[in-house]
């Protein structure tokens, strides 16, 4: 999978993607490995290439989301102030990701505002979908 296939970057210009792609690194996590923890500084976000990641918010018995679709963004808190992870992520299976520094996106926002606006529109869509998923999760666990 290429970084350009990630949900966040659909339609972003080649010049912006060259800047972003030049600063990314590939990482692999073994089953059970932590990717980030809630409360940590969020200097990076991740694009899932392969595997399944558990996103957990709150205590151990709180809300969990499985992310397994290639191109999904994990750790989007790196793009939203106060730049601290609001959830924890760990690999449920061996997982491959593309690690993207926040600075690369900030540079694109300044240098290519039209691409930056497109990225921010995609980001709000991703956040809205996660919120809908959280609502559905809470509703399915509510007593009748």
TAMOFEN-V618365 format. One record per backbone hydrogen bond with DSSP energy under -0.5 kcal/mol. CO is the residue of the C=O (numbers start at 1). NH is the residue of the N-H. E is the energy in kcal/mol with one decimal. If there is no record, write none. Layout:
{{CO NH E} {CO NH E}}
This chain:
{{2 5 -1.8} {3 6 -1.6} {6 9 -1.4} {7 10 -1.1} {9 12 -2.0} {13 17 -2.3} {14 18 -2.3} {15 19 -1.4} {16 20 -2.4} {17 21 -3.3} {18 22 -1.7} {20 23 -1.7} {21 24 -0.9} {25 99 -3.5} {27 97 -2.7} {29 95 -2.8} {30 33 -2.4} {33 91 -2.7} {36 89 -2.6} {37 40 -1.9} {40 85 -2.4} {41 43 -0.9} {43 102 -2.9} {45 100 -3.2} {46 48 -0.5} {46 74 -3.3} {47 98 -2.2} {48 71 -3.2} {50 96 -2.7} {52 92 -2.7} {52 93 -1.4} {53 55 -0.5} {53 67 -2.8} {54 56 -0.6} {54 90 -1.9} {55 65 -2.5} {56 88 -2.8} {57 63 -0.8} {59 62 -2.1} {63 57 -2.5} {65 55 -3.1} {66 68 -0.5} {67 53 -2.8} {68 70 -0.6} {69 72 -2.1} {71 7 -1.8} {72 48 -2.7} {74 46 -3.3} {75 78 -2.1} {76 79 -2.3} {77 80 -1.4} {80 83 -2.4} {83 42 -2.9} {85 39 -3.3} {88 56 -2.7} {89 35 -3.2} {89 36 -1.3} {90 54 -3.1} {91 32 -3.5} {95 29 -3.0} {96 49 -2.9} {96 50 -1.8} {97 27 -2.5} {97 99 -0.5} {98 47 -2.1} {98 100 -0.6} {99 25 -1.8} {100 45 -2.3} {101 104 -1.0} {101 105 -1.0} {102 106 -2.5} {103 107 -2.2} {104 108 -1.8} {105 109 -2.6} {106 110 -1.7} {107 111 -2.9} {108 112 -2.9} {112 115 -0.8} {112 116 -2.5} {113 117 -2.6} {114 118 -1.5} {115 119 -2.5} {116 120 -2.4} {117 121 -2.2} {118 122 -2.3} {119 123 -2.5} {120 124 -2.3} {121 125 -1.7} {122 126 -2.2} {123 127 -2.6} {124 128 -2.4} {125 129 -2.1} {126 130 -2.2} {127 131 -2.2} {128 132 -2.4} {129 133 -2.5} {130 134 -2.3} {131 135 -2.6} {132 136 -2.4} {133 137 -2.4} {134 138 -2.6} {135 139 -2.7} {136 140 -2.2} {137 141 -1.1} {138 142 -0.8} {139 142 -0.5}}
